[in-house]
Amino acid sequence: LYRIERNGLGNWTPLEIWGEKGEIVWDMKVRNGKAWCTSYIGNHYAAVTTKIDMHFKVSDDGLNWRHVDESHKAVYQGGVSEAGFEFDEKNELWAVLRNEDGDRTGFGSLVAHASAEKPAHWETPRWSSPWRYDSPKLFRHGLDIYMIARRDVRGPFDRGWSWMPFGMRKIFYWVMYSLRPKRTALYRIDKEKKKVLWVLDFPSAGDTAFPSLIKTGPHSWLVANYTSPLRYPNRTWLWGQISPQGTSIYLTELKFEPK
């Protein structure tokens, strides 16, 4: 990873290396006066058994980072990579982990939870949900935690083929996923059951997601996502990746009805 710092108009510091060797930062946000981020290190996309360490870090100034709990650096070890997170009204942490590489829990995704007292001690279910959510971005509205992520229209990702050797199963799942259409979707986290619930799809098709959002009012958000041309809703993710028509960035206004 590299970073630069802006000191003023047209005034930037030289590029400098930061982070740990091989570290990929996924989600970063400022909450409760501090900056937080999830990141991962490991053999992501290896055809063999994957070992990825999921880290959760915090910073007081956005420049100097440390593990939330130095004695508990890896909040999860296995096949997960992208992990979106958010804090609820009790300051408890909720996260959705993409388990694309698979591990002892299966393939798909995991909903993690941690107490306000121990935010680095993530509790996860014994088994992954078979549904995979790419580029998860979590946010809070009122007492609810929502997520925007890529939806596998003809999923689930994990087909339950436990009879197949692990490495072969992983490759088959990846290929099948590539040949299905996708959407960028809004989900709600059921905190009691620790499940992800689909709410609606944003205008999207083919290769899509990587959402970003900003709050514009007490009950409104501006959401950005990229997508293949909307006139081809049933085109596959792979088609979106290789099509010369490319992708476009869309802005959507998301409003919630006041309770």
C-alpha atoms as one frame of an Amber mdcrd trajectory, in Angstrom:
protein
   0.000   0.000   0.000   1.066   3.567  -0.707  -0.251   6.843   0.634   0.214
  10.580   0.150  -0.929  13.475   2.322  -2.426  16.722   1.066  -0.968  19.737
   2.841  -2.731  22.357   0.719  -3.837  23.281  -2.784  -1.507  21.440  -5.178
   0.780  20.534  -2.268   1.164  16.793  -1.721   3.773  14.792   0.152   5.843
  12.159  -1.716   4.487   8.629  -1.993   5.287   6.482   1.033   4.709   2.835
   1.836   2.443   2.092   4.774   0.663  -0.876   6.284   1.970  -4.404   6.653
   3.527  -6.355   3.803   0.794  -7.826   1.611  -1.972  -6.001   3.492  -5.147
  -5.001   1.610  -7.382  -2.407   3.288 -11.064  -2.861   2.537 -13.376  -0.639
   4.627 -12.391   2.575   6.389 -14.580   5.023   8.305 -14.567   7.551  11.156
 -16.720   6.728  14.159 -16.679   7.999  17.753 -13.792  10.375  17.069 -11.482
   7.685  15.687 -10.697   6.146  12.303 -11.294   2.407  11.901 -10.504  -0.023
   9.103 -10.715  -3.671   8.148  -7.911  -5.266   6.142  -6.661  -8.714   5.202
  -3.372 -10.504   4.539  -2.991 -13.958   2.998  -3.120 -16.172  -0.085  -6.388
 -14.809  -1.483  -7.515 -16.592  -4.695  -5.229 -19.563  -4.120  -6.598 -22.785
  -5.607  -5.503 -24.681  -2.495  -6.711 -24.204   1.065  -6.725 -20.490   1.831
  -5.313 -18.866   4.953  -6.289 -15.209   5.218  -5.995 -13.133   8.401  -8.680
 -10.477   8.847  -7.432  -7.459  10.814  -9.322  -4.658  12.548  -7.341  -1.472
  13.162  -7.896   1.957  14.700  -6.212   5.361  14.483  -6.469   8.610  16.430
  -5.163  10.773  13.559  -5.669   8.727  10.357  -1.890   8.396   9.905  -0.713
   6.123  12.702  -2.606   2.836  12.902  -2.656   0.028  15.451  -4.611  -3.169
  15.981  -7.723  -2.584  18.068  -6.419  -5.352  20.343  -2.680  -5.999  19.951
  -3.039  -9.353  21.715  -5.796 -10.410  19.301  -4.587  -9.190  15.894  -6.530
 -11.546  13.630 -10.269 -11.097  14.223 -10.898 -13.995  11.798  -8.718 -16.604
  10.059  -9.880 -18.566   7.026 -11.269 -17.712   3.599 -12.698 -14.230   4.155
 -11.413 -11.072   2.483 -13.747  -8.090   2.075 -15.442  -7.111   5.331 -17.818
  -4.171   5.793 -18.571  -2.996   9.342 -20.644  -0.532  11.355 -21.428   0.295
  14.996 -24.997   0.246  16.315 -26.671   2.571  18.837 -25.075   0.607  21.710
 -21.633   0.941  20.105 -21.611  -2.778  19.359 -19.923  -3.811  16.124 -21.582
  -5.592  13.209 -19.734  -6.839  10.140 -20.444  -8.883   7.014 -17.515 -10.976
   5.782 -17.220 -12.241   2.216 -16.076 -15.869   2.380 -15.205 -16.307  -1.290
 -12.194 -18.574  -0.769 -13.988 -20.928   1.600 -12.873 -22.507   4.862 -14.116
 -24.822   7.637 -17.462 -22.952   7.680 -18.140 -23.427   3.958 -18.411 -20.716
   1.302 -20.489 -17.543   1.064 -20.615 -15.003   3.889 -20.584 -14.582   7.656
 -22.274 -12.025   9.901 -19.923 -11.052  12.731 -20.742  -9.310  16.018 -18.596
  -7.851  18.786 -19.428  -6.147  22.056 -18.658  -2.476  22.718 -16.148  -3.567
  25.374 -14.247  -5.956  23.069 -14.676  -4.722  19.461 -11.787  -6.890  18.216
 -13.341 -10.149  19.435 -15.634 -10.993  16.543 -18.230 -13.705  17.074 -19.185
 -15.592  13.903 -21.588 -18.483  13.255 -20.413 -22.046  12.889 -21.451 -22.185
   9.232 -21.294 -19.605   6.472 -24.452 -18.481   4.731 -24.262 -19.910   1.176
 -24.999 -16.424  -0.221 -22.007 -14.309  -1.186 -22.052 -10.505  -0.873 -19.274
  -8.691  -2.743 -17.967  -5.245  -1.791 -20.123  -4.982   1.362 -20.702  -1.461
   2.686 -22.598  -1.169   5.989 -24.319   1.881   7.407 -26.699   2.688  10.246
 -30.103   4.347  10.052 -31.838   4.730  13.389 -31.677   1.393  15.188 -31.135
  -0.592  11.980 -27.934  -1.669  10.263 -28.115  -1.804   6.464 -25.715  -3.050
   3.816 -25.197  -2.278   0.137 -23.413  -5.025  -1.781 -23.391  -7.052  -4.990
 -26.243  -9.562  -5.304 -25.794 -12.887  -7.086 -29.132 -13.057  -8.925 -29.114
 -16.800  -9.571 -27.139 -17.837  -6.514 -26.381 -19.064  -3.946 -22.611 -19.207
  -4.243 -22.169 -22.393  -2.181 -24.016 -25.264  -3.853 -23.326 -27.709  -1.044
 -21.027 -29.927  -3.098 -19.149 -31.256  -0.082 -18.435 -34.500  -1.961 -16.086
 -32.614  -4.300 -12.426 -31.966  -3.315 -12.103 -28.543  -1.729  -9.840 -26.935
  -4.345 -11.917 -28.204  -7.264 -15.132 -27.090  -5.598 -13.718 -23.592  -5.113
 -12.789 -23.258  -8.796 -16.209 -24.555  -9.926 -17.948 -22.047  -7.654 -15.829
 -19.196  -9.034 -16.583 -20.141 -12.643 -20.315 -20.558 -12.020 -20.444 -17.225
 -10.203 -18.820 -15.484 -13.174 -21.513 -16.823 -15.502 -24.468 -15.406 -13.549
 -25.957 -11.870 -13.660 -25.485  -9.481 -10.733 -27.142  -6.483  -9.095 -26.185
  -3.820  -6.578 -28.661  -4.293  -3.734 -29.750  -2.909  -0.385 -29.949  -5.324
   2.550 -30.884  -5.118   6.209 -29.027  -6.982   8.951 -31.305  -9.010  11.211
 -29.338  -8.535  14.418 -31.380 -11.058  16.385 -30.897 -13.904  13.893 -27.576
 -12.576  12.541 -28.792 -12.861   8.978 -28.713 -10.678   5.866 -32.141  -9.780
   4.442 -32.602  -8.459   0.897 -34.591  -5.209   0.629 -34.316  -3.923  -2.961
 -32.111  -3.674  -6.041 -30.591  -0.463  -7.346 -30.543   0.136 -11.119 -27.685
  -2.199 -12.064 -26.663  -5.116 -14.279 -23.741  -7.328 -15.265 -20.557  -6.185
 -13.552 -21.687  -3.895 -10.746 -21.405  -2.788  -7.071 -18.446  -1.241  -5.167
 -20.873   1.182  -3.501 -20.100   4.433  -1.756 -22.563   6.583   0.138 -22.903
   9.837   2.036 -25.655  10.976   4.384 -27.586  13.963   3.024 -30.290  14.308
   5.693 -31.871  12.628   8.743 -33.470   9.965   6.518 -31.679  10.279   3.170
 -28.476   9.058   1.560 -26.735   9.589  -1.766 -25.454   6.261  -3.110 -22.893
   5.776  -5.885 -22.247   2.483  -7.657 -20.910   1.342 -10.995 -22.739  -0.917
 -13.436 -22.746  -2.383 -16.918 -25.342  -0.903 -19.346 -28.789  -1.172 -17.745
 -30.510  -2.283 -20.949 -28.946  -5.739 -20.558 -30.199  -6.884 -17.130 -29.542
 -10.585 -17.750 -25.966 -10.276 -18.968 -23.431 -12.095 -16.796 -20.765 -10.665
 -14.537 -18.082 -12.045 -16.886 -19.689 -10.296 -19.865 -19.608  -7.071 -17.883
 -15.918  -7.593 -17.153 -14.850  -8.089 -20.774 -17.468  -6.082 -22.703 -16.086
  -3.092 -24.683 -19.212  -1.205 -23.556 -17.596  -0.860 -20.147 -19.349   0.442
 -17.039 -20.789   3.743 -15.813 -21.148   5.330 -12.378 -24.684   6.038 -11.208
 -25.979   8.166  -8.337 -29.155   7.122  -6.526 -31.036   8.983  -3.823 -32.078
   6.607  -1.059 -34.822   7.789   1.315 -36.291   6.120   4.397 -39.777   6.764
   5.702 -39.524   8.376   9.162 -40.759   6.046  11.894
